[in-house]
Amino acid sequence: GGLGLRSARVPAKPAAQLPAPLAAKQAVSDVMRLPLNKARIIELSEDVRDVMVASSDIVDVKIKTPRQAFLLAKAVGDTNIMFLDRFGNVVMKLELHVQVDIDSLRATLAQIMPGENIMAYAVGDNLFLSGSVRSDSAAASARAVARPFVSDDAKLVNLLKVQAEQQVLLKVRVSEVQKSALKELGVQTSIGSFVLGGLGGSLTTPSTGA
């Protein structure tokens, strides 16, 4: 018989797979609060080549090493940052909130004016001072300490109350009540001052009418 030939099927090569770095992966997402004019170093889980910042007016971002970035807060506000690897994949998403450095202000007020009851709050780029102080000069000092933490005077709202003013109002009110009570008793007197709740003074001895 003739020489029979059989055809052999060449096995197909397996389909090329995408390199691991191009495979879909879940980017790390995080939220950070950063005080104004403060810096922070970010540690990244993978090598990063590029960075995208939504608002460079709020934060300055520098890549120090492939796995380390440097953030500097420049203005109050919110923005987001994306760190990309060499394939363009997002390694990390960062939601950044830059705020007035309220913790530093509170610490400074407590150190410089320890005897005063001063509270500080930040709302956006506005700063509020509330509570009570013992004198007008103390209120002015608190405002002077807080002023560098805002961009202009209009953003600093001073709601501090001076205790001396409250004491004067209380003294007048109590004096009126004392006079009214004595008149009801048929007593004629003149009240100069008194002692009440730590407010010093003296009350003249009443004399009854004939």
Backbone as CSV, one residue per row, in Angstrom:
resi,resn,N_x,N_y,N_z,CA_x,CA_y,CA_z,C_x,C_y,C_z
1,GLY,0.796,-1.176,0.000,0.000,0.000,0.000,0.838,1.239,0.000
2,GLY,0.181,2.346,-0.228,0.882,3.622,-0.216,1.211,4.068,1.184
3,LEU,2.126,5.024,1.261,2.559,5.581,2.544,1.489,6.546,3.028
4,GLY,0.908,6.199,4.155,-0.159,7.067,4.696,0.411,8.183,5.556
5,LEU,-0.086,9.364,5.363,0.345,10.530,6.163,-0.810,10.967,7.054
6,ARG,-0.464,11.192,8.306,-1.484,11.684,9.243,-1.120,13.110,9.670
7,SER,-2.098,13.949,9.644,-1.857,15.342,10.030,-1.880,15.469,11.559
8,ALA,-0.943,16.239,12.069,-0.887,16.476,13.514,-1.330,17.913,13.813
9,ARG,-2.188,18.021,14.748,-2.669,19.353,15.134,-1.663,20.003,16.082
10,VAL,-1.236,21.195,15.684,-0.294,21.923,16.528,-1.077,22.537,17.696
11,PRO,-0.691,22.235,18.908,-1.445,22.787,20.057,-1.385,24.316,20.054
12,ALA,-2.521,24.933,20.293,-2.589,26.404,20.301,-1.865,26.960,21.519
13,LYS,-1.199,28.083,21.311,-0.510,28.726,22.431,-1.549,29.357,23.371
14,PRO,-1.278,29.248,24.611,-2.231,29.866,25.556,-2.300,31.381,25.339
15,ALA,-3.499,31.923,25.528,-3.681,33.370,25.336,-2.801,34.138,26.310
16,ALA,-2.167,35.160,25.764,-1.271,35.960,26.614,-2.085,36.652,27.700
17,GLN,-1.580,36.595,28.899,-2.252,37.228,30.023,-1.641,38.601,30.285
18,LEU,-2.482,39.507,30.724,-1.993,40.842,31.042,-1.048,40.777,32.231
19,PRO,-0.036,41.558,32.210,0.861,41.596,33.370,0.077,41.943,34.628
20,ALA,0.542,41.454,35.738,-0.156,41.663,37.009,-0.425,43.128,37.310
21,PRO,0.522,44.055,37.032,0.246,45.456,37.355,-0.924,46.060,36.606
22,LEU,-1.301,45.452,35.432,-2.405,45.987,34.662,-3.743,45.383,35.056
23,ALA,-3.708,44.354,35.888,-4.946,43.734,36.316,-5.718,44.713,37.200
24,ALA,-7.062,44.603,37.140,-7.877,45.507,37.944,-7.601,45.291,39.417
25,LYS,-7.491,46.371,40.174,-7.231,46.263,41.603,-7.939,47.399,42.328
26,GLN,-8.177,47.160,43.584,-8.881,48.139,44.402,-7.896,49.148,44.967
27,ALA,-8.088,50.408,44.614,-7.191,51.450,45.110,-7.513,51.758,46.567
28,VAL,-6.485,52.046,47.318,-6.660,52.422,48.712,-7.264,53.822,48.761
29,SER,-8.301,54.001,49.576,-8.944,55.297,49.721,-8.864,55.730,51.179
30,ASP,-8.563,56.996,51.396,-8.386,57.470,52.760,-8.841,58.918,52.869
31,VAL,-9.112,59.345,54.096,-9.513,60.720,54.388,-8.503,61.304,55.365
32,MET,-8.073,62.523,55.101,-7.078,63.153,55.966,-7.485,64.597,56.250
33,ARG,-7.280,65.007,57.497,-7.450,66.403,57.897,-6.077,66.969,58.210
34,LEU,-5.768,68.088,57.580,-4.432,68.674,57.715,-4.563,70.150,58.095
35,PRO,-3.936,70.575,59.202,-4.006,71.988,59.589,-3.316,72.881,58.558
36,LEU,-3.825,74.089,58.427,-3.262,75.055,57.493,-1.797,75.332,57.823
37,ASN,-0.972,75.385,56.760,0.469,75.673,56.865,1.261,74.563,57.556
38,LYS,0.666,73.385,57.668,1.368,72.235,58.225,1.674,71.229,57.111
39,ALA,2.682,70.383,57.345,3.116,69.392,56.348,2.961,67.982,56.910
40,ARG,2.869,67.019,55.993,2.767,65.619,56.413,3.350,64.731,55.327
41,ILE,3.937,63.627,55.753,4.496,62.638,54.821,3.524,61.468,54.695
42,ILE,3.256,61.058,53.453,2.364,59.938,53.166,3.197,58.729,52.741
43,GLU,2.961,57.593,53.405,3.611,56.343,53.020,2.691,55.573,52.083
44,LEU,3.205,55.149,50.929,2.418,54.452,49.911,2.778,52.966,49.873
45,SER,1.777,52.144,49.574,1.970,50.691,49.585,2.678,50.174,48.338
46,GLU,2.665,50.956,47.245,3.307,50.546,45.992,4.086,51.722,45.411
47,ASP,4.959,51.400,44.454,5.726,52.459,43.804,4.793,53.380,43.019
48,VAL,4.996,54.668,43.158,4.165,55.676,42.502,5.045,56.519,41.589
49,ARG,4.512,56.825,40.410,5.263,57.652,39.477,4.628,59.025,39.280
50,ASP,3.290,59.081,39.281,2.597,60.340,39.017,1.603,60.634,40.135
51,VAL,1.232,61.907,40.255,0.237,62.330,41.231,-0.677,63.360,40.578
52,MET,-1.974,63.263,40.874,-2.976,64.200,40.351,-3.644,64.895,41.534
53,VAL,-3.665,66.230,41.491,-4.264,67.025,42.567,-5.406,67.845,41.985
54,ALA,-6.587,67.753,42.607,-7.744,68.486,42.088,-7.566,69.991,42.241
55,SER,-6.977,70.424,43.332,-6.778,71.867,43.570,-5.396,72.089,44.165
56,SER,-4.477,72.522,43.331,-3.115,72.780,43.800,-3.025,74.064,44.619
57,ASP,-4.101,74.870,44.641,-4.105,76.065,45.473,-4.263,75.703,46.954
58,ILE,-4.836,74.541,47.233,-5.083,74.123,48.612,-3.904,73.349,49.185
59,VAL,-3.279,72.495,48.371,-2.184,71.661,48.870,-1.106,71.504,47.807
60,ASP,0.115,71.453,48.263,1.257,71.196,47.385,1.732,69.778,47.661
61,VAL,1.883,68.967,46.596,2.271,67.563,46.739,3.577,67.312,45.998
62,LYS,4.526,66.709,46.693,5.810,66.350,46.095,6.081,64.865,46.324
63,ILE,6.569,64.179,45.269,6.960,62.783,45.405,8.427,62.741,45.842
64,LYS,8.656,62.316,47.076,10.025,62.264,47.603,10.745,61.003,47.127
65,THR,10.066,59.859,47.266,10.570,58.565,46.792,9.394,57.855,46.134
66,PRO,9.606,56.744,45.410,8.477,56.047,44.782,7.376,55.642,45.756
67,ARG,7.693,55.541,47.042,6.679,55.129,48.009,6.472,56.162,49.119
68,GLN,6.837,57.386,48.842,6.697,58.415,49.866,6.374,59.763,49.215
69,ALA,5.335,60.435,49.742,4.921,61.739,49.224,4.878,62.755,50.357
70,PHE,5.077,64.013,49.987,5.133,65.113,50.950,3.988,66.077,50.661
71,LEU,3.138,66.357,51.667,1.999,67.257,51.510,2.222,68.524,52.327
72,LEU,1.886,69.673,51.749,1.961,70.948,52.447,0.643,71.695,52.239
73,ALA,-0.084,71.955,53.351,-1.371,72.646,53.271,-1.152,74.140,53.054
74,LYS,-1.754,74.683,51.981,-1.522,76.079,51.607,-2.742,76.971,51.824
75,ALA,-3.948,76.406,51.809,-5.160,77.202,51.972,-6.262,76.320,52.540
76,VAL,-7.206,76.947,53.256,-8.332,76.208,53.817,-9.265,75.770,52.692
77,GLY,-9.699,74.505,52.752,-10.603,73.987,51.732,-10.506,72.483,51.623
78,ASP,-11.258,71.902,50.685,-11.288,70.458,50.453,-10.799,70.154,49.042
79,THR,-10.066,69.060,48.901,-9.600,68.621,47.591,-9.339,67.119,47.642
80,ASN,-9.023,66.526,46.491,-8.647,65.117,46.479,-7.365,64.916,45.680
81,ILE,-6.659,63.853,46.028,-5.359,63.548,45.432,-5.366,62.087,44.997
82,MET,-4.820,61.798,43.816,-4.690,60.422,43.339,-3.230,60.138,43.011
83,PHE,-2.729,59.044,43.543,-1.361,58.607,43.279,-1.407,57.448,42.287
84,LEU,-0.630,57.552,41.195,-0.676,56.575,40.106,0.653,55.839,39.973
85,ASP,0.576,54.548,39.610,1.805,53.788,39.359,2.251,53.997,37.907
86,ARG,3.275,53.290,37.466,3.828,53.503,36.117,2.897,53.022,35.011
87,PHE,1.876,52.252,35.364,0.908,51.801,34.368,-0.335,52.695,34.333
88,GLY,-0.372,53.700,35.197,-1.529,54.593,35.248,-2.616,54.135,36.187
89,ASN,-2.367,53.051,36.918,-3.350,52.578,37.881,-3.324,53.451,39.136
90,VAL,-4.491,53.642,39.743,-4.586,54.430,40.970,-4.151,53.561,42.151
91,VAL,-3.086,53.959,42.792,-2.584,53.246,43.967,-3.306,53.707,45.229
92,MET,-3.577,55.020,45.303,-4.230,55.576,46.496,-5.048,56.799,46.129
93,LYS,-6.244,56.898,46.715,-7.094,58.082,46.610,-7.141,58.736,47.990
94,LEU,-6.924,60.022,48.022,-6.886,60.732,49.296,-7.839,61.923,49.261
95,GLU,-8.822,61.918,50.165,-9.710,63.063,50.355,-9.092,63.936,51.438
96,LEU,-8.712,65.155,51.076,-7.981,66.023,51.990,-8.836,67.214,52.413
97,HIS,-8.873,67.457,53.730,-9.585,68.603,54.291,-8.565,69.475,55.026
98,VAL,-8.320,70.664,54.517,-7.388,71.596,55.154,-8.190,72.567,56.002
99,GLN,-7.835,72.667,57.291,-8.579,73.486,58.237,-7.651,74.440,58.971
100,VAL,-8.265,75.442,59.603,-7.506,76.325,60.489,-6.891,75.477,61.596
101,ASP,-5.666,75.797,61.992,-4.959,75.011,63.011,-5.533,75.329,64.390
102,ILE,-6.741,74.830,64.636,-7.459,75.163,65.859,-6.789,74.572,67.091
103,ASP,-6.181,73.406,66.980,-5.528,72.781,68.138,-4.353,73.628,68.628
104,SER,-3.583,74.168,67.699,-2.454,75.020,68.083,-2.945,76.303,68.738
105,LEU,-4.036,76.867,68.226,-4.581,78.082,68.818,-5.055,77.819,70.240
106,ARG,-5.772,76.728,70.457,-6.256,76.410,71.801,-5.102,76.211,72.775
107,ALA,-4.067,75.527,72.325,-2.908,75.296,73.184,-2.209,76.610,73.522
108,THR,-2.111,77.517,72.543,-1.467,78.807,72.772,-2.258,79.654,73.753
109,LEU,-3.575,79.697,73.589,-4.421,80.461,74.509,-4.333,79.911,75.930
110,ALA,-4.325,78.594,76.066,-4.244,77.978,77.395,-2.904,78.269,78.063
111,GLN,-1.855,78.355,77.272,-0.526,78.610,77.820,-0.326,80.076,78.193
112,ILE,-0.776,80.979,77.330,-0.568,82.402,77.560,-1.585,82.987,78.535
113,MET,-2.817,82.487,78.488,-3.895,83.034,79.318,-4.572,81.912,80.100
114,PRO,-3.859,81.274,81.028,-4.383,80.080,81.707,-5.593,80.347,82.598
115,GLY,-5.749,81.560,83.093,-6.853,81.835,84.004,-8.140,82.255,83.334
116,GLU,-8.155,82.308,82.029,-9.330,82.783,81.300,-10.133,81.621,80.725
117,ASN,-11.430,81.826,80.606,-12.327,80.808,80.039,-12.592,81.143,78.573
118,ILE,-11.667,80.718,77.705,-11.744,81.051,76.283,-11.891,79.765,75.466
119,MET,-12.871,79.758,74.584,-13.081,78.630,73.682,-12.919,79.109,72.239
120,ALA,-12.294,78.286,71.420,-12.040,78.638,70.019,-12.615,77.551,69.114
121,TYR,-13.289,77.991,68.038,-13.883,77.067,67.085,-13.602,77.565,65.664
122,ALA,-13.445,76.619,64.753,-13.218,76.954,63.350,-14.385,76.444,62.516
123,VAL,-14.907,77.303,61.662,-15.945,76.927,60.698,-15.457,77.381,59.335
124,GLY,-15.005,76.430,58.517,-14.382,76.789,57.257,-13.099,77.555,57.532
125,ASP,-12.980,78.735,56.922,-11.805,79.561,57.186,-12.118,80.699,58.151
126,ASN,-13.251,80.568,58.873,-13.619,81.545,59.899,-13.298,80.997,61.284
127,LEU,-12.945,81.903,62.190,-12.542,81.524,63.536,-13.423,82.260,64.533
128,PHE,-13.949,81.521,65.538,-14.825,82.104,66.544,-14.200,81.964,67.927
129,LEU,-14.202,83.049,68.683,-13.769,83.033,70.080,-14.992,83.267,70.952
130,SER,-15.203,82.414,71.949,-16.330,82.580,72.859,-15.872,82.270,74.274
131,GLY,-16.771,82.515,75.248,-16.417,82.324,76.641,-16.383,83.649,77.369
132,SER,-15.614,83.700,78.454,-15.558,84.922,79.250,-14.132,85.187,79.710
133,VAL,-13.813,86.465,79.840,-12.506,86.905,80.321,-12.733,87.947,81.411
134,ARG,-11.663,88.273,82.157,-11.810,89.139,83.324,-11.668,90.630,83.021
135,SER,-11.225,90.965,81.823,-11.041,92.384,81.517,-11.054,92.604,80.012
136,ASP,-11.193,93.877,79.646,-11.145,94.236,78.230,-9.772,93.955,77.638
137,SER,-8.731,94.146,78.428,-7.378,93.891,77.928,-7.170,92.406,77.644
138,ALA,-7.787,91.541,78.461,-7.678,90.102,78.217,-8.387,89.723,76.922
139,ALA,-9.535,90.347,76.657,-10.256,90.084,75.408,-9.431,90.532,74.209
140,ALA,-8.778,91.682,74.342,-7.925,92.172,73.255,-6.720,91.257,73.045
141,SER,-6.168,90.734,74.128,-5.019,89.828,74.013,-5.419,88.527,73.315
142,ALA,-6.593,88.010,73.649,-7.069,86.783,73.006,-7.248,86.990,71.510
143,ARG,-7.782,88.127,71.136,-7.955,88.425,69.713,-6.596,88.538,69.018
144,ALA,-5.630,89.166,69.684,-4.300,89.311,69.088,-3.635,87.955,68.878
145,VAL,-3.848,87.028,69.809,-3.282,85.681,69.667,-3.924,84.945,68.503
146,ALA,-5.238,85.118,68.320,-5.972,84.380,67.290,-5.811,84.971,65.893
147,ARG,-5.481,86.259,65.812,-5.453,86.941,64.506,-4.549,86.272,63.476
148,PRO,-3.338,85.796,63.805,-2.488,85.176,62.777,-3.042,83.876,62.198
149,PHE,-4.089,83.315,62.814,-4.628,82.043,62.340,-5.661,82.225,61.233
150,VAL,-6.017,83.469,60.893,-6.958,83.727,59.814,-6.324,84.693,58.816
151,SER,-6.910,84.756,57.623,-6.317,85.559,56.553,-6.629,87.046,56.667
152,ASP,-7.775,87.403,57.301,-8.084,88.821,57.485,-8.989,88.995,58.700
153,ASP,-9.156,90.244,59.130,-9.911,90.545,60.349,-11.351,90.055,60.288
154,ALA,-11.947,90.116,59.117,-13.359,89.753,58.983,-13.616,88.287,59.296
155,LYS,-12.600,87.468,59.220,-12.763,86.033,59.460,-12.569,85.652,60.930
156,LEU,-12.293,86.627,61.777,-12.143,86.391,63.215,-13.323,87.035,63.934
157,VAL,-14.190,86.199,64.516,-15.398,86.675,65.200,-15.186,86.547,66.702
158,ASN,-15.196,87.687,67.397,-14.926,87.716,68.832,-16.245,87.797,69.599
159,LEU,-16.608,86.702,70.268,-17.839,86.639,71.060,-17.537,86.606,72.555
160,LEU,-16.334,86.983,72.943,-15.937,86.948,74.349,-16.717,87.977,75.165
161,LYS,-17.077,87.606,76.388,-17.752,88.503,77.315,-16.799,88.843,78.463
162,VAL,-16.858,90.080,78.889,-16.007,90.532,79.989,-16.762,90.367,81.298
163,GLN,-16.182,89.632,82.262,-16.850,89.344,83.526,-17.141,90.603,84.324
164,ALA,-16.287,91.603,84.278,-16.493,92.837,85.032,-17.808,93.494,84.642
165,GLU,-18.131,93.468,83.362,-19.388,94.049,82.906,-20.564,93.292,83.493
166,GLN,-20.457,91.975,83.559,-21.536,91.166,84.118,-21.704,91.449,85.604
167,GLN,-20.602,91.652,86.320,-20.666,91.926,87.752,-21.354,93.259,88.020
168,VAL,-21.068,94.279,87.209,-21.699,95.587,87.375,-23.199,95.482,87.179
169,LEU,-23.624,94.760,86.156,-25.056,94.600,85.902,-25.724,93.857,87.048
170,LEU,-25.056,92.843,87.577,-25.606,92.076,88.690,-25.711,92.952,89.928
171,LYS,-24.709,93.785,90.172,-24.698,94.668,91.337,-25.865,95.643,91.289
172,VAL,-26.103,96.236,90.144,-27.203,97.182,89.997,-28.536,96.483,90.212
173,ARG,-28.686,95.300,89.637,-29.944,94.568,89.739,-30.240,94.174,91.184
174,VAL,-29.248,93.632,91.882,-29.461,93.211,93.260,-29.749,94.415,94.147
175,SER,-29.088,95.536,93.871,-29.332,96.753,94.638,-30.780,97.192,94.510
176,GLU,-31.326,97.096,93.315,-32.715,97.474,93.103,-33.657,96.547,93.871
177,VAL,-33.333,95.250,93.884,-34.170,94.290,94.608,-34.127,94.574,96.097
178,GLN,-32.930,94.901,96.640,-32.793,95.195,98.065,-33.620,96.424,98.449
179,LYS,-33.539,97.460,97.646,-34.290,98.674,97.937,-35.786,98.404,97.942
180,SER,-36.240,97.627,96.973,-37.665,97.318,96.877,-38.140,96.543,98.093
181,ALA,-37.321,95.573,98.539,-37.707,94.759,99.692,-37.768,95.596,100.959
182,LEU,-36.810,96.492,101.140,-36.785,97.324,102.337,-37.949,98.305,102.361
183,LYS,-38.309,98.827,101.210,-39.451,99.738,101.147,-40.735,99.037,101.556
184,GLU,-40.862,97.762,101.147,-42.048,97.008,101.523,-42.110,96.806,103.031
185,LEU,-40.943,96.779,103.688,-40.892,96.620,105.138,-41.019,97.954,105.861
186,GLY,-41.143,99.049,105.129,-41.256,100.365,105.713,-39.942,100.889,106.240
187,VAL,-38.845,100.469,105.652,-37.521,100.873,106.092,-36.949,101.855,105.093
188,GLN,-36.422,102.966,105.589,-35.774,103.947,104.729,-34.269,103.792,104.866
189,THR,-33.607,103.619,103.762,-32.152,103.420,103.793,-31.574,103.774,102.445
190,SER,-30.273,103.877,102.425,-29.550,104.061,101.165,-28.511,102.964,101.073
191,ILE,-28.478,102.297,99.958,-27.564,101.173,99.769,-26.412,101.611,98.891
192,GLY,-25.207,101.476,99.426,-24.033,101.836,98.631,-23.489,100.631,97.909
193,SER,-23.196,99.597,98.668,-22.667,98.376,98.070,-22.999,97.221,98.991
194,PHE,-22.525,96.004,98.655,-22.932,94.819,99.391,-21.950,93.699,99.114
195,VAL,-22.188,92.573,99.768,-21.386,91.379,99.538,-22.313,90.298,99.041
196,LEU,-22.061,89.794,97.821,-22.911,88.758,97.236,-22.117,87.990,96.202
197,GLY,-22.024,86.687,96.394,-21.371,85.848,95.396,-19.955,86.296,95.065
198,GLY,-19.225,86.771,96.046,-17.849,87.169,95.798,-17.696,88.628,95.439
199,LEU,-18.828,89.386,95.312,-18.760,90.806,95.010,-18.662,91.558,96.332
200,GLY,-17.558,92.253,96.565,-17.322,92.907,97.843,-18.076,94.211,97.959
201,GLY,-18.343,94.633,99.212,-18.991,95.904,99.431,-19.543,95.975,100.839
202,SER,-20.357,96.971,101.127,-20.945,97.114,102.446,-22.363,97.639,102.328
203,LEU,-23.175,97.284,103.245,-24.575,97.724,103.268,-24.775,98.588,104.498
204,THR,-25.246,99.818,104.323,-25.428,100.728,105.458,-26.505,100.212,106.380
205,THR,-26.345,100.498,107.667,-27.325,100.040,108.666,-28.622,100.813,108.485
206,PRO,-29.710,100.118,108.252,-30.978,100.809,108.028,-31.464,101.484,109.289
207,SER,-32.167,102.589,109.106,-32.791,103.288,110.250,-34.272,103.382,109.995
208,THR,-35.064,103.061,110.987,-36.518,103.082,110.846,-37.021,104.503,111.035
209,GLY,-38.037,104.814,110.324,-38.619,106.136,110.439,-39.448,106.274,111.694
210,ALA,-39.625,107.531,112.133,-40.387,107.759,113.355,-41.856,107.498,113.096
